[in-house]
């Protein structure tokens, strides 16, 4: 039997007959990397939202080097009182204590005291202290983590002290995001277990996806910690790694365990033989599914931003470990369990029930009436996708930070005292000889409300800070940055947090079509290799794109237009965060391809056996429909828990991914794609002769 198996089947046979060796390897990995996992949270970076090599990053580096670190990631401390002014003793004492606290920090190079007419408001009720950054952006966010509580404690009933600015904002946002993620996980785990028990019908079987998730997450977390020793990795990488470890662990375990139970019970095969047969079929589909997920996420690496690349890296690590565990640890555990995989079963569960009569009946109904169901599904998807034509994006505003957090309180106090643009000054760095001209250009710009006195720095450079008339997150700010760059003398650079956001947004806009094109192209090629049929491979990619467009159409209605804002508990920014189209597209496409591979690999298995289009379509629905339905139910539940808690970006992630999975499973994989298989008939599996000579022979049926 072993000689008739493919490579994945032979791997499954080896793991089934070497259970102890496989277990030892994974125990060593889990303990070794698990020992490092608790350290990862403190090692991950809180910043990285920048376009590597952009003009704004160059300007920040010059300001850090020549102006004592008073760049976009310098610390900004706001001292504010409704009843006292900067001249009152209690107010002055609070300012002095805040300056001393900043001066004691090793992350601070210099402390700039509040100055009348510059950083003390006209009414005297608000004063701003600046502290130069002695470290890079990521380290300054960590410094804000350490300092914000101490600074806030210096306040009194009459005087408030808040740490704000880019470092303070990202510190508060990351903390709120972490709290939201933990809350969502506490809700999602019991929901996930309940759905898995219903899907598997057995407590033992239901525990296998959770085993894969835990192993994948622990090993990925330990690997991320090792990665932080070499490069900065965003704290978001851990959040997304958790989500994908859970999602894919469930998907893969559902597919493999259900196939194992069908092969083992009532077949007369031993547990080892059933594992070998399972991995030769379902295991191969899992491998292709994992490859499509990795390909989709690898395209995000084309965005030159540390945050994006490290988030993609974190997810890819979790996928690699979950995939490795599915192909080695899971078959070994199944071989060891044998008939005990159905232990602690629900009363109505029948062992070995692999073919679903209900989904077979649904497939027969779609075969008889393809046009009605197909056109209805297509109409719903097109209607939902239409709003995406008017989707606007932008970098996150202060609204992503919870109302009561210090950075938001300080931000709003500065805007009230100094004007809407004071929270995001543009920093113009120019050669000293061009300083006067650069200042004049900034002063003449209609969008600039105030230009601060020129500061002379080291290296023959000058710094001009320009305060805009509008909020830093307004659309006009991007036009202002572009206009200044066009009018300023050669050698002048425009930086500051606003310019950094603008540059990253521009890079995202420029790279998004490339990322989407690469994902679609590589996804098609992988499906082509797996299915050996160009028409159905193209259909699989096109339907993925339709479901993704519908999800972003819903996102436009919710997050840009503000529908359901009250129910979900957020303030609409009037746009979707700029990372959404590129990053969420890759994530949605990866999950969609996951389901596509499961459905079409099953259809190909039946086609190779019977060459009957009806058997291919109905058989695929009968054998994979329940897996897709159960996996989607878990993921929708998990994603929607993220939509109900925390700051705005996790809500965006939860709603967009949850809606995408719901639409993809309900309208695409279980309705539209089977209808297209029905309408295409034999043409779905057509391929030119030369393709068979070029492509490897991939079969999902057990020989």
N, C-alpha and C positions, 0 to 999 in steps of 0.2 A: 504493500500500500504506500509506503513512504516514497518509493521511486516514482509514483504517479503524482506526487504532490508538487506544487510550485514552491518557490523560495519561501514565501510567508507560511505556507502549510508546513514545510520542513522545519522552519523556525518554531512554529507552534508545537510540532511533534517533539522537538528537542526540549523545549521548556516544560512540556507535559511529562517528560521522562527524566528531567533533571530539576525537580521542584526544589530540592534543598539548595542546590547551587544558585538558582535564580533568587530564592528567598534571601540567601546570605548576601548576595550582591545588592539587592534593594534595601536590606536592613542597614548595610554599611553606608550606602548612599544617603538613606533617610536620616541616619544618626549623624553622619559626618556633615552633610549640608544642613540638617536640621539644627545642629549646634550653632551654626552661623546665622540661621534664619531670624532669631529674635533681634539680632543687631542691625538688620537691614533697614528698619524704619528710621533709625537715627543716622544711617549713612546715606540715605537717599537725599537728593537735592530738592529744594523747594522752588527753584527758578528754572532757567533754561528756555524761557519763552522768548526767543530772539532768533533773528536770521543771521546765521554764522557768516562773518565777513562783511556784513552790511555797513553802510555809512554810519548808522547810529551806534553800532557796536564799536566801530573805530573811534567815534567821538567819545564814547564812554571810557574807552581805554586811555585816551589822551587826558581826559579830565581826571581820572583816577591817578594817573602818573604825574601830572603837572599842577593839579589844583587840590592836592591833599584828599583825594577820594570823594569830592563833593559832586558825585555823578548821580545818575538816576537811582542807584541803589544805596545812596547815602541815607542815613536815618533821619527822619523828620519827626520831631516831638512837638505836639501842640499843647500849649497850656492855655486853658480857657476858663473864664468865669463870667457868669451873668451879672454878678453883683459887685465884683472887684475889678480893678484895672491894674495895669503893669506898674503903676506907681504906688500901689498899696503894699505895705510890708508883708502881709501873708502871701500875696501873689508873687512878690519878688523872692521870698523865701522858697516857695515851691519851685520857681524857675532855677534858683541856685542849686537846690537838691537834685533836680533833674540833670543839670549840667554836670554835677559831680558824679552822678551815677553813670552817665555816658562816658565821662573822662576815665572812669575806672575800667571800662571795657577794653579788652585787647583788640576788639574788632573795630575800634574807633581810632582814627588818626588825629583828628582835631575836632574841637567843639566850637561852633559859631554861635555866640550869644545873640538873643533877639536885639534888633536894631530899630530905633524909631524911624518911621518912614519907609522901612524896607520889610521887616519881619515882625513889627508890632502894628496892630491894626489902628486905624485913626481913632476909634473910640476907646482903645487901650484894653479892651476885654479879651483880646487874643494875642498870644505871642508864639512865635515858632523858633525852636532851637534846631540847628542842623548839626549832624555829626558825620564827619567824613568816613568813608569806607576804607578800612585797612585790609579788607579781604575781597574775594570775588563775589559775584552776585549770589551764588548759592550759599556761600558762607555767611553773607549778610542776612539772608533769610533766617538762617539758624541763629544768628546773633539776635535778630528780632524776636525769635522764639524765646530766647533766654531773658531779654531785657523788658519785654512789654508788660509782664506781670509786676516786676519791680517798679517800673515807671508809673504804672497805674496806681500802685499802692501809695505813691507819694502825694496823690491828690487828697483833697479834703472835701467836706460837705459843700464848701463854697468854690473850690478850685478843682478843675478836672485836668488830668494829664493823660494824653493818648499818643501812642506811637503809630504813625501813619506813613505815607509814601509807599513806593513799590515794595520795599522789603516788608514793611508792616502789613500791607494788603495781602501779599502772598503768604505770609505767616498765618494770618487769621483765616484766609481762605483754605489753606492746607489743613489747618486744625479742624475747621468746620467740615471739610470734606472727609477727613478721617473719622470724625464722630458720626457723620451720616453713613459712611460705609459700614462702620461697626454696627450701627442700629439696623441697617438694611440686612446685614448678614445674620443678625439674631432673628430677624423675621423670616428671612429666606430659607434658612436651614431646615426648620421644622416643616415649612410648606413644601420644600423640595422632597424631604423624606416621605411625607404623606403621599405626594403624587407618585413617587417611585414605588412605594408599596402597592398602590393601586395599579401601576403599570406592570410591575413584575409579578404581583400577587404573592410575594414571598419576602419576609423580612431579611433573610440571608441574601437573596439575590439583590434586593434593594440596597443593601449595604455596599455592594461592589462598586457602584459609581462613586460613592462617597470615599471609598478607599482610594480609588484612582485620583480623585480630587485632592485629597489630603496629601498623598504621596507627591503628586505633581506640584502642588503649591509649596510644600516644604522644601523640596529639592530646587524648585525655581527660585524661591526666596533666598536660599543659601547661595545659589549661583549669582543672583543679583548682588548679594553682599560682596562676593569676590569681584564682580564687575565694577563695583564702586571704588575698588582699590586702584583701578586703572583709568576710569573716566566717570564723569558726573552722570548719574542716572536719576531721572525724575521720580518723585514720590508717587506720581500717577501710575508708573510702571507696575507697582505692586498692586494697586487697585484693579487695573485691567487684567493683570495676570491672574488674580483671584477669580474674576468673572469668567475668564476663558477656561481656566482649569476646571471650574465647576461645570460650565456649559459643555465642554468637549468630553470631560469625564463621564457625564451623563449620556451624551450622544453615543460615544463609542461603547460604553458598557452595555447600554440598551441593545445596540445592534449585535454585539458579540454574544452576550448572555442569552438573548432570545434565540439566536441561531444555534447556540450550543444546546439549549434545552430541546429544540426541535430535532437536532441530530442525535442526541443521547437517549432520550426517553422513548421506549418502544421500538428502537432500531436494532437492538442487539449488539451495538458497538460498545467497546469499553470506553471509559472516560478519556483515556489518552487518544483513542482513535476518533472520538467525537470532537475533541479539541483540535486535532490535526485537520479534520474536515472543516470545522468552523473557521479556523484561521486561513485555510486555503480559499475560502469564499469571503466571509465577512471580514476577516483580517486584512485581505487584500484591498477591499473597499475602504476600510479604515485608513490604510496607508495612503491611498490616493486622496481621501478626504483631508487627512492631515497635511499632505503636500499642497493641496489647494489653499488651505488656510495659511500656511507658511508663505506661499507665493503672494497671496493677497496682502499680507502684512509686510512682507519685505519691500513692497512698492512704496510704503510710507517712508522708507529710508531715503527716498529721492528728495524729501523735503529737508533742506539744510538747516535744521534746528535741533539743538540738543534735546529739548523736551520731547519732540516727536520721535526722534530716532531711538531714544532710550525707552519710550513707551512701547514702541513696536518691538524693541529687543526684549522687554519684559514679557510681553504676550507670547512672543515666539519661543522664549525659554519654557514658559509654562506649557505651550503646545508640544514642544519636543519631549518634555518629560512625561506628559500625559500620554502621548503617542507611544513612547518607549515602554511605559508601564502597560499600556493596552496590548502591545505586541509580545510582551514577555511575562510580566507579573500576572496579568489577568488570566492568560491561558494556564499558567502554572497553578493558580488558585482554583480555577475551574476543574483541572485534573485532580487536584487534591480533594475538592469537595464532592465531585461526582454527583450522586443522587441527593446529597445533602444541600445542593444549591436551592432546592425547593422546600427546605425545612422552614417551619413556622409560616406555612402558606395560608392564605385566606381560603375560606371554606369552598368557594365556587371555582377555584383555580384548578385547571387540569394540566398535569405535567406534560411537557412536550408540545403544547399548543403553539405552533409556530405560524401557521397559516390562519389569518383572521377571517372568519366567515363574514363579519360585518363589512370589512374593507373590501373583501372580494365582491360582495353584493353592491357596494358603492361603485367599484370599478365596472361591474356589469351595467349599472345604470348609466354611467358616463359613456360607455360604449354604445348604448342604444340611443342616447340623446346628447350627442356631443355639442351640437351647435347652440342649443339653448343655454346649457351650463357654461360653455366656453365663452360665449358672447357676454353673459351676465358677469362673469369673473373679470373679463377684459374691461368691460365698461366701468366697473367699480374701481379697478386699478388705475385706469386712465383719468377718471374724475378726481381721484385722490392725488394723482401725480401732477395734475394741472397747476396747482398753486406753486410748484417748485420753479416755474418760469419767472416768478416774481420774488424769489428768495433773496434777501439781503443778508450780508454777513458783516461782522465787525469784531474787533477784539473786546474781551470782557470789560465791562465798566465796574464801578464800585458796587453796583447792584448785586454782584456775585457774592459779596461779603454780607453776612447777616447783619440786620439793623443794629443790634446792640453791641457789636464788636468795636474795639477801640479804634482800629484803623478807619472804619467808616465814620465813627463819631468825630474823629479828628479831621478827616477829609471834608465832612460837611461843615465843620466849624471854620476851616480855612476858606472854603468857598463863600460862606456868609460874610466873613470878615474882609477878604481880599479880592473877591470876584471869582467867577466860575473857572477861569483858566489858571488860577494860582496853584491848584493842586498838581498841575502837570506842566511846569515851565519847559520851554524849548531851550536847549543848551547849544549855543553856536560857538564852535571852537575855530579860531582863525589865527593865521600868523599875526604877530603883534603889529606889523606894519599895515595890515589890512583891517585892524580892529575898528577904527573910526568909520570906515566905509561900510563894514558889516553891520555895525550898530545903526547907521543911517538907513540902510536897506530894511532892517527889521522894524525900525520906527516908522517908516513910510508904509509898511504893509497894513492894509485896512483891517486885517483880522487880529492885529497885535494891539493890545490895550496899553502895555507898559514895557519898557526896556530898562533893565537894571544897569547901573554903572558898570563900565568895562572893568574886568578883573585881569591883572597881569599875572602870568604864571611862569613856571620854569620852562626851559626849552624854547624861549622866544614865542610863546603862545599867549593868546588872549581868550577870555571866556565872556560871552554876552548871554545873559539869561533874558528870554523874551516871554512875557505873559500874554496868552491869547485871550480873546474876548469870550470864547465859548468853552463849554465843558470838554475835558480831554477826550472823552469817548464820542464826541459829536462827529458826524461825517465831514464837517467843514475842516476839521483839523488835518486830515490827510491832504486836502487841497492846499492848506496853508504850508505844510512841510514841503510839498512839491514846488510850490511857488517860491518859497525862500531859497531852496536849493538852486533853482534856475536863476535867481537874481543876485545871489551872494557872489562875492569875488572868488576867483579860483583859489583853492586851498582851504576854503571855509567848509566846515562840516556841521550838519545839523543833527543833534542828538537829543537825549532826554527820553523819559519813559514813553511819551507820546510818539516820538519818532521811531522808537524801537518797536512799538506796537504796529505802527504804520508799515514799517519795513517788513515785519513778519507777515502782516496781512497781504502785502504785495507779493511776497514770495509764495504764500499759500495760493493766491489767485493764479499766479503764473504756473505753479507746479501741479495744481489739481487736475487739469486736463491730461497732463503727462501720467500722473499716478493712475487715474481712471483708465487711460488707454493701456498702460502696462498691465494692470489687474485684469482687464477684459481679455487682452491678447494672451497672456500667460494662462489665464483660466481656461480659455478655449483650447489652447494647445494641450493642457493637461487632460481635459475631458476628451479630446481627440485621441490621445494615447490610451486612455482608459476604455473608451467605448468603440474605437476604431470606426466611427461613423461621423463624418463632418456635419451632416445636417442636424442631427439631434444634439451634437455638441454645441453648435451655434444656437439652437433653440434653448438649450440649458442656460447659456450665458445671457441671451436676450431676456428670458423670463426673470432671471436674477436682477437684471438692470431695471425691469419694470417694477418689481417689488421694492427695490431700493428707491426709485423715484417716488413711489407712492408714500413711503415712509418719510421722506424729506418734505413731500407736500403736506403731510399732516404736521410735521415739525414747523413748517412755515405758519400754518394756521394757529398753532399753540404758542410758539415762542416769539414769533415776530408780531403776530396780530393780537396776541394776548388772550385767545380763547382758552378757557379752563384755568386761567391764571389763579383765580380765587380758590378753585378746588384743589389745585396742586400746590398752592402756597408759594408763589414767586411773583416778582415784579418783572414785567416784560421789558426788555431792553429796546425793542423795535427792530431787532435783528437776531440772527442765529450766530452763536460764537463761531469765529472764522475757522477754527480747526475742525468744525463739524463735517463740512462736505468732504474733505480729504480723509480724515481719520475714521469717522463713522462709516463712510462709504466702504473703506477697506474692511472694517469689522463686519458690517452687514453682508457684504459680498462673501466674506469668508464663511459666515454661518449659512448663508443661502447655498453656497457651493457644497457645504457639508450635507445638507438635505438632498441636493441634486445628485450627488454621488451615490448616496444610499438608495434613492429611488431608481436612478437609471442603471446602476450596477445590477440591481435586482432584475430590472427589465431586460438587460443584456444577458443575464444568466438564463432567463426563460427563453429569450430569443435564440441563443446559441443552442439550446436544447430542442426547441420545437420549430423554429423559423415561422412561427405563427404570431402575427401582430397582436391578435386578441389575447393570446396566452401571455405574451410579453407584457402587455399593459395591465391586464387583470391580475396576473401573477405578481407583478411588482407591487400593485396596490395591496394585495392580500398579504404579502410577506414583509413589506417595509412600511405600509401605511400606519400601522399601530406604533411602530418605533418612532416615526416622524411626529405623529400626533402627541405621543407621550413626552418626547424630548422637547418639542415646542411648548407644551403646557408648562414644563418645568422652567424653561428659559423665560417665557413670558412672565411667569410668577416672580422669578428672580429679578428680572429687569424692572418690572413695575414696582418692586419694593424700593429700588433706587429712585424711582420717580416720585415717591411719596415723602422723602426725607432729604434734608441737607440743602446745600447751596444750589445755585442754578445749573452749573455745568453737569453735575451728576443727574439732575432731573432731565436735562436734555439727553444725556446718554441713556437713561432708563426708558424714557418715552420713545425715543427714536428707535432704539434696539428692540424694545418690547413690541412696538407697532410693526416693525419690520419683520420680526419672527412670526407674529400673529398673521400678517398678510401673506408672508411667504409660505407658511405651512397650510393655512386654510384655503387661500385662493390660488396659489401657484402650484406647490408640490402635490396637493391632494385634489386639485381640480383642473387648473389650466394646463399643466404639463401632461397629465394623463390624457386630456382631450386632444392635445396636439399629437401625442403618440397615436391616438385613434385616427385622427385625420390624415396624418402622414402615412400610416400603414407601413408597407414594406420600405417606402422611401426613407423612413426614419433611420433605418439600419444600412442604407446604401453606402458603399465606399468604393472608390476606383481601385482597380487591381494594383496599380503601382503603390498605393498607400500600404497595402499589406506587406509589400517588400521592404518598405522604409520603416514602418512602425513595428515595435515589438509585439509579439502575440500575447495579448492580455485577455485572460478568461476568468470570469467570476464564478463559473460553475465548477463543481468538484468533479474531476474526471474519474 
